[in-house]
Amino acid sequence: MPRLMSGWIQRIPKHIEIYSIIKQFILQIITFFDAMVGPSMWLKIYYAFTQLRWPSIAAGIIITGVFYAVYKDSENRYNKKLILTFTLLTFLSFGMFAITGMYPQMAFNLGNRVTIFGSLLMAYLIALIPVGHKWRTLIFSVLIFCILGISDHWKAWNLEQQKVIFNMKNNKDLVNYSGSEIIYISGNQYSQYGPLSHIEFLSESWVPRSICSILFDKGRAVASLNRRHLYKNGYLLDAKYNRKARVDDCIYVYDSENNILIKVESEKINSYIESLPPDNRHWIQLLNIKVIKVLILRLMPRLKYAL
């Protein structure tokens, strides 16, 4: 049991304040509408279509054709108890995530672990839309093609991940590295879903650490390097986790995009970090609207590193 529970992460803060929970609850409601019917939803649908491959397009056409030929809408699906139950479940999930203060409703990356509760309500409401057979088939086809497009994106990203891991395993500089300094990993932080950073890979340090512990007998002291880092006064600062690591004259960086291990002098670290692509996890990061950013930071100050 101790081995199983040794890696647990505390999700509930030690000190809970009512004002903070209210702010987080408001944020849950705002982000819920964004993820379910707002810009995030439409962006996810649009870019899902851009990810489609020909086999998926063919499969989508066949499935839609079968639905149109077989489906018959002959019964009233409205159930008041289901509506109330799904609504209650949605608001209870808002409360649960508001207490943690960590998980807004997100349409991208692994946001489905948060939006799954409200998705039940939205799916049922979509099923209740009073439209004819052709319109219902159109809605069904959009959903099917979105599922297939997102699936193609995940499969393509999985192949890219395997390629990166293969490169790391066979990179002679990494294999023969015997220094004690941390190797920072740049590139392949997230998959690119249009202009948005979608599925995470090397963005959090525990991922490259786990990979290196499997690939190399003695593992490697590694950490992620991306735009949330800053070199200042002899330390490399991580703005997301408020951590810092001592840096002497240089750092070693494994560029996973180009499969090379490079040495970056301390005076050039910030320039190198600025050359890395930004990780835009939400469409708001693509806009330069100060009012929206100020509002977000009032509700969730810890997102300052991303805005």
C-alpha positions in Angstrom: 0.0 0.0 0.0 2.7 2.6 0.8 4.2 2.0 -2.7 0.9 2.5 -4.3 0.1 5.7 -2.4 3.6 7.2 -2.4 2.9 9.3 -5.5 -0.3 10.9 -4.5 -0.8 14.6 -5.1 -2.8 16.9 -2.8 -5.6 18.5 -4.7 -7.3 20.3 -1.9 -5.6 23.4 -0.4 -4.7 23.3 3.3 -6.5 26.6 3.9 -10.0 27.0 2.2 -11.5 30.5 1.9 -15.1 31.1 1.0 -14.2 34.1 -1.2 -11.7 32.0 -3.1 -14.2 29.2 -3.7 -16.8 31.7 -5.0 -14.3 33.1 -7.4 -13.4 29.7 -8.6 -17.0 28.7 -9.0 -17.6 31.7 -11.2 -14.6 30.8 -13.3 -16.0 27.2 -13.6 -19.3 28.6 -15.0 -17.5 31.0 -17.5 -15.1 28.3 -18.7 -17.9 25.8 -19.0 -19.8 27.9 -21.4 -16.6 28.6 -23.4 -15.8 24.9 -23.6 -19.3 23.7 -24.4 -20.8 26.4 -26.7 -18.2 29.2 -26.9 -15.1 29.9 -29.0 -13.2 26.9 -27.6 -15.8 24.5 -28.8 -16.0 26.0 -32.3 -12.2 26.1 -32.6 -12.0 22.4 -31.6 -14.6 21.5 -34.2 -12.9 23.5 -36.9 -9.5 22.1 -36.3 -10.8 18.6 -35.9 -11.9 18.7 -39.6 -8.4 19.8 -40.6 -6.9 16.7 -38.9 -9.0 14.2 -40.9 -7.3 11.6 -43.0 -8.9 9.9 -46.0 -9.7 6.6 -44.2 -11.5 8.6 -41.5 -13.4 10.7 -44.1 -14.5 7.5 -45.8 -15.5 6.0 -42.5 -17.4 9.1 -41.5 -19.4 9.2 -44.7 -20.4 5.5 -44.3 -21.4 5.9 -40.7 -23.4 9.0 -41.5 -25.1 7.2 -44.4 -26.1 4.3 -42.2 -27.4 6.7 -39.6 -29.6 8.5 -42.2 -31.0 5.2 -43.5 -31.6 3.4 -40.2 -32.3 6.1 -37.6 -36.0 6.8 -36.9 -37.0 9.5 -34.4 -40.4 8.3 -33.2 -40.4 8.8 -29.5 -40.3 11.7 -27.0 -36.9 11.6 -25.2 -37.6 14.3 -22.7 -37.1 13.1 -19.1 -37.4 15.7 -16.4 -35.5 13.6 -13.9 -32.6 13.1 -16.3 -32.4 16.9 -16.9 -32.4 17.6 -13.1 -29.8 14.9 -12.4 -27.4 16.0 -15.1 -27.8 19.6 -14.1 -27.1 18.8 -10.4 -24.1 16.7 -11.4 -22.7 19.6 -13.5 -23.0 22.1 -10.7 -21.6 19.6 -8.1 -18.6 19.2 -10.4 -18.2 23.0 -10.5 -18.1 23.0 -6.7 -15.6 20.1 -6.6 -13.2 21.8 -9.0 -13.7 25.2 -7.4 -12.4 23.8 -4.1 -9.2 22.5 -5.7 -8.7 25.9 -7.5 -6.7 24.1 -10.2 -9.0 22.9 -13.0 -11.0 25.3 -15.1 -13.2 23.7 -17.8 -11.0 23.2 -20.8 -11.8 21.9 -24.3 -8.2 21.1 -25.1 -5.5 18.7 -23.9 -6.9 16.4 -21.2 -9.7 18.8 -20.3 -12.2 15.9 -20.8 -11.4 14.8 -17.2 -13.0 18.0 -16.1 -15.7 18.5 -18.8 -17.0 14.9 -18.7 -19.6 15.8 -16.0 -21.1 18.7 -17.9 -20.8 16.8 -21.2 -23.6 14.4 -20.1 -26.0 17.4 -19.8 -24.9 18.9 -23.1 -25.2 15.5 -24.9 -28.7 15.0 -23.6 -29.7 18.6 -24.6 -28.4 18.0 -28.1 -30.5 14.8 -28.3 -33.6 16.8 -27.4 -33.2 19.4 -30.1 -36.5 19.5 -32.0 -35.3 19.3 -35.6 -36.1 17.1 -38.6 -34.3 14.0 -39.7 -32.0 15.8 -42.1 -30.9 18.4 -39.6 -30.4 15.6 -37.0 -28.3 13.7 -39.5 -26.2 16.9 -40.1 -25.6 17.3 -36.4 -24.7 13.6 -36.1 -22.2 13.9 -39.0 -20.5 16.9 -37.5 -20.0 15.1 -34.2 -18.8 11.9 -36.0 -16.3 13.8 -38.1 -15.0 15.7 -35.1 -14.5 12.4 -33.2 -12.6 10.9 -36.2 -10.5 14.1 -36.7 -9.5 14.3 -33.1 -8.7 10.6 -33.1 -6.4 11.1 -36.2 -4.7 13.9 -34.3 -4.0 11.7 -31.3 -2.7 8.9 -33.5 -0.4 11.2 -35.4 0.9 12.7 -32.1 1.5 9.2 -30.7 3.7 8.4 -33.7 5.6 11.6 -33.2 6.1 10.8 -29.5 7.5 7.4 -30.5 9.8 9.0 -33.0 11.1 11.4 -30.3 11.7 8.6 -27.8 13.5 6.6 -30.5 15.8 9.6 -31.2 16.5 10.0 -27.5 17.4 6.4 -27.2 19.8 6.5 -30.1 21.3 9.9 -29.6 25.0 9.3 -29.0 25.5 12.5 -27.0 22.7 11.6 -24.6 23.8 7.9 -24.4 27.4 8.9 -23.6 26.6 11.9 -21.3 28.4 11.5 -18.0 28.0 14.9 -16.5 26.2 15.7 -13.3 24.4 18.8 -14.7 20.7 18.7 -15.5 19.9 18.2 -19.2 17.0 20.5 -20.2 14.6 19.2 -22.8 13.1 21.6 -25.3 10.7 21.1 -28.2 7.7 18.7 -28.5 6.1 20.2 -25.4 2.6 19.9 -26.9 1.0 18.7 -30.1 -0.1 21.6 -32.4 -3.8 21.8 -33.0 -3.9 24.7 -35.4 -2.4 27.6 -33.5 -3.2 26.0 -30.2 -1.0 23.7 -28.0 -3.1 20.7 -27.4 -1.8 17.3 -26.1 1.1 17.6 -23.7 4.2 15.5 -24.0 7.5 17.0 -22.7 6.1 20.1 -21.1 6.3 18.7 -17.6 9.6 17.4 -16.2 8.3 14.1 -14.9 7.7 12.9 -18.5 11.3 13.2 -19.8 12.5 11.9 -16.4 10.3 8.8 -16.8 11.4 8.3 -20.4 15.1 8.6 -19.4 14.7 6.2 -16.5 13.5 3.6 -18.9 15.9 4.3 -21.8 19.2 4.6 -19.8 20.5 2.3 -17.1 21.3 5.1 -14.7 18.7 7.4 -15.9 19.4 11.1 -16.5 18.9 14.3 -14.5 16.5 16.0 -16.9 13.9 18.7 -16.8 11.6 20.4 -19.3 12.5 23.8 -20.7 10.0 26.1 -22.3 8.7 29.7 -22.4 7.6 29.8 -18.8 11.3 29.7 -17.7 13.5 32.7 -17.1 17.2 32.9 -16.2 18.0 35.5 -13.5 20.8 36.0 -11.1 22.4 32.6 -11.6 19.1 30.7 -11.3 16.7 29.2 -13.9 13.2 30.1 -12.7 10.0 28.2 -13.4 7.1 30.6 -13.2 4.4 28.0 -13.1 5.7 26.1 -10.1 7.7 28.9 -8.5 10.8 26.8 -8.5 14.4 27.7 -9.3 17.5 25.7 -10.2 21.1 26.8 -9.8 23.0 27.5 -13.0 26.8 27.9 -13.2 28.3 29.0 -16.5 26.0 27.1 -18.9 23.2 24.6 -19.3 22.9 21.6 -21.5 19.8 21.4 -23.7 18.5 18.5 -25.7 16.6 19.9 -28.6 14.1 17.2 -29.3 12.9 18.8 -32.5 16.4 18.6 -34.1 17.7 15.6 -32.0 20.8 17.4 -30.8 22.4 18.1 -27.4 23.7 21.7 -27.2 25.5 23.8 -24.7 24.0 27.2 -23.9 26.1 29.8 -22.1 24.4 31.5 -19.2 24.3 34.9 -20.9 22.4 33.3 -23.9 19.9 31.3 -21.9 17.1 33.9 -22.1 17.6 34.4 -25.8 17.4 30.7 -26.3 14.2 30.5 -24.3 12.7 33.4 -26.2 13.4 31.5 -29.5 11.2 28.6 -28.3 7.6 28.6 -29.6 4.9 29.8 -27.2 2.5 27.3 -25.7 -0.9 28.7 -26.4 -3.2 26.5 -24.4 -6.3 28.7 -24.9 -7.5 31.1 -27.6 -7.4 34.0 -25.1 -3.6 33.7 -25.3 -3.8 34.5 -29.0 -5.5 37.8 -28.3 -4.0 40.9 -26.7 -7.1 42.0 -24.8 -5.9 43.4 -21.5 -9.3 43.5 -19.9 -9.9 39.8 -20.3 -6.5 38.9 -19.0 -7.0 41.1 -15.9 -10.3 39.5 -15.2 -8.8 36.0 -15.5 -6.0 36.9 -13.2 -8.4 38.2 -10.6 -10.2 34.9 -10.7 -7.1 32.7 -11.0 -3.9 34.5 -10.2 -1.7 31.5 -10.7 -2.2 31.7 -14.4 0.0 34.8 -14.6 2.8 32.7 -16.1 0.6 31.8 -19.1 -0.7 35.3 -19.8 
